[in-house]
């Protein structure tokens, strides 16, 4: 098994977990999201203001959705993203400059299919690994558990219970090279502390909208493909299959509305030695673990490295109604082309 396949396993596992535990919105909801990146990346992100909370107001009426990104007080819209499923349009509003862009779903699909990034340039997928690249044997383990703490708190008159979800993924890899056998071990931990109430009435509106959007964009085959990959992996890995079966049972405990979700992402990697064909140790080796899961830890450091801490909370949920012009660009706003549209001219 190549290292790229192991990364695919982790990505597919997390993708399916997201699908199973996805918490839909309401008819209208106001949310706040905070991201705290650690280490050197965190320092760079903070310089760009990434540590500031993102406050959004999200509204769905019928087959239209609008998400307003608000100012730091959570009052005035700075920008808006509108999706009209009936007319297959994506509209982005810049309220400061009073301008907007508009893209059809056909253009959106084309942009996704051709791999164009935000600036309209093709994404460099890199060179394919040579056929003679050493195969890597990987032992993969995964575990998910949900603990109901019994602690209660009210959110918007809804009684919620504190739940702790822990996802642990571990991989031990062994690779045969010309100089001997290289081994590495590493893992990822995701710990989420959530406050979950019974499902708020009408909250499935956003979930239903997202499913329709996926269908309109033709992304259903992609999701089916990822599920197919995961099914194939589980068929050849009984431990992974057992872990996914347990995960589905555990996630049933989270069936409801999540008002607060505080998550910590950790990685760890153990140093291993490279052993030559004679059985002699040559040099410390941690490349596999480091490459898969980030920074490897020293022998005297038993604590995993924290990569990211995030917080998501729902400020309020309420029924929504809006006129058609709420999902349109104001008449006094100037239409501009997107970067992708410009590159296609």
Residue pairs with C-beta under 8 A, 6 or more apart in sequence:
1 135
1 136
1 137
1 138
2 129
2 133
2 135
2 136
3 136
3 138
3 173
3 288
3 291
3 292
4 129
5 138
6 136
6 138
6 140
6 171
6 173
6 292
7 292
8 229
9 140
9 233
9 240
10 169
10 188
12 226
12 229
12 230
12 233
13 142
13 169
13 230
13 240
13 244
14 167
14 190
15 226
16 226
16 227
16 230
16 244
17 144
17 167
17 247
17 251
19 223
20 247
20 248
20 251
21 165
21 251
21 254
22 207
23 203
23 257
23 258
24 203
24 204
24 205
24 206
24 207
24 208
24 210
25 58
25 60
25 203
25 205
25 206
25 207
25 317
26 200
26 202
26 203
26 205
26 206
26 317
26 318
26 319
26 320
27 59
27 60
27 61
27 202
27 205
27 317
27 318
27 319
27 320
28 57
28 58
28 59
28 60
28 317
28 318
28 319
28 320
29 57
29 58
29 206
29 314
29 315
29 316
29 317
29 318
30 55
30 56
30 57
30 58
30 74
30 314
30 315
30 316
31 55
31 56
31 58
31 312
31 313
31 314
31 315
32 53
32 54
32 55
32 56
32 74
32 311
32 312
32 313
32 315
33 53
33 54
33 56
33 310
33 311
33 312
34 51
34 53
34 54
34 310
34 311
34 312
35 45
35 50
35 51
35 308
35 309
35 310
36 42
36 51
36 308
36 309
36 310
37 45
37 46
37 50
37 307
37 308
38 305
38 306
38 307
38 308
38 309
39 295
39 305
39 307
45 51
52 72
53 72
54 69
55 69
55 70
55 71
55 72
55 74
55 315
56 67
56 68
56 69
56 70
57 67
57 68
57 70
57 77
58 65
58 66
58 67
58 68
58 206
59 65
59 66
59 67
59 320
59 322
59 326
60 205
60 206
60 209
60 320
61 320
61 321
61 322
61 326
61 327
63 84
63 85
63 86
63 209
63 212
64 82
64 83
64 84
64 85
64 86
64 327
65 82
65 83
65 206
65 209
66 80
66 81
66 82
66 83
66 322
66 326
66 327
67 80
67 81
67 82
68 77
68 79
68 80
69 77
69 78
69 79
69 80
70 76
70 77
70 78
71 78
74 315
76 95
77 93
77 95
78 95
78 96
79 92
79 93
79 94
79 95
79 96
80 91
80 92
80 93
80 95
81 90
81 91
81 92
81 93
82 89
82 90
82 91
82 92
82 93
82 327
82 328
82 329
83 89
83 90
83 91
83 213
84 91
84 327
85 209
85 212
85 213
85 216
88 104
88 105
88 106
88 216
89 102
89 103
89 104
89 105
90 102
90 103
90 104
90 105
90 108
91 100
91 101
91 102
91 103
91 327
91 328
91 329
92 100
92 101
92 102
92 338
93 100
93 329
93 330
93 333
94 100
98 330
98 332
98 333
98 334
99 333
99 334
99 335
99 336
100 329
100 333
100 334
100 335
100 336
101 335
101 336
101 337
101 338
101 341
102 329
102 335
103 111
103 338
103 340
103 341
105 216
105 217
107 340
107 341
108 217
109 217
109 218
111 340
112 217
114 122
115 122
115 123
115 125
116 122
116 123
116 340
116 343
117 123
118 339
119 339
120 339
120 340
120 342
120 343
120 344
121 343
134 175
134 176
134 177
135 175
135 176
136 173
136 174
136 175
136 288
137 173
137 174
137 175
138 171
138 172
138 173
138 174
139 171
139 172
139 173
140 169
140 170
140 171
140 237
140 239
140 240
141 168
141 169
141 170
141 171
141 239
141 240
141 243
142 167
142 168
142 169
142 170
142 239
142 240
142 243
142 244
142 247
143 166
143 167
143 168
143 169
143 243
143 246
144 165
144 166
144 167
144 168
144 243
144 246
144 247
144 250
144 251
145 165
145 166
145 246
145 250
146 163
146 164
146 165
146 166
146 250
146 251
146 253
146 254
147 163
147 164
147 165
147 166
148 161
148 163
148 253
149 161
149 162
149 163
149 164
150 161
150 162
151 161
151 162
152 159
152 160
152 161
152 162
153 159
153 160
153 162
153 195
154 160
155 195
155 197
155 259
155 260
155 314
156 259
156 314
156 316
156 317
158 197
158 198
158 200
158 257
158 259
159 197
159 198
160 195
160 196
160 197
160 257
160 259
160 260
161 195
161 196
161 197
162 193
162 194
162 195
163 193
163 194
163 195
163 196
163 253
163 254
164 191
164 192
164 193
164 194
165 190
165 191
165 192
165 194
165 250
165 254
166 189
166 190
166 191
166 192
167 188
167 189
167 190
167 191
168 187
168 188
168 189
169 187
169 188
169 189
170 185
170 186
170 187
171 185
171 186
171 187
171 292
171 293
172 183
172 184
172 185
173 183
173 184
173 185
173 288
173 289
173 292
174 181
174 182
174 183
175 181
175 182
175 183
175 288
179 274
179 276
179 282
180 274
180 275
180 276
180 277
180 282
181 274
181 275
182 272
182 274
182 285
182 287
182 288
183 272
183 273
183 274
183 275
183 285
183 288
184 269
184 270
184 272
184 285
184 286
184 287
184 288
184 289
184 290
184 291
184 292
185 269
185 270
185 272
185 288
185 289
186 267
186 268
186 269
186 270
186 288
186 289
186 290
186 292
186 293
186 294
186 296
187 267
187 268
187 269
187 293
187 304
188 265
188 266
188 267
188 293
189 264
189 265
189 266
189 267
189 268
189 304
190 263
190 264
190 265
190 266
191 263
191 264
191 266
192 261
192 262
192 263
192 264
193 260
193 261
193 262
193 263
194 254
194 258
194 260
194 261
194 262
195 258
195 259
195 260
196 254
196 256
196 257
196 258
196 259
197 256
197 257
197 259
198 256
198 257
199 255
199 256
199 257
200 257
200 317
202 319
203 257
203 317
214 220
214 223
230 244
233 240
234 240
234 241
234 244
235 241
257 314
257 317
258 312
258 314
259 313
259 314
260 311
260 312
260 313
260 314
261 310
261 311
261 312
261 313
262 309
262 310
262 311
263 309
263 310
263 311
264 306
264 308
264 309
265 306
265 307
265 308
265 309
265 310
266 304
266 305
266 306
266 307
267 293
267 294
267 295
267 304
267 305
267 307
268 293
268 296
268 297
268 304
268 305
269 286
269 289
269 290
269 292
269 293
269 294
269 295
269 296
269 297
270 286
270 289
270 296
270 297
271 284
271 285
271 286
271 289
271 296
271 298
271 299
272 284
272 285
272 286
272 288
272 289
273 281
273 282
273 283
273 284
273 285
274 281
274 282
274 283
274 284
274 285
275 281
275 282
276 282
286 296
289 296
290 296
294 305
294 307
295 305
297 303
297 304
297 305
329 335
337 345
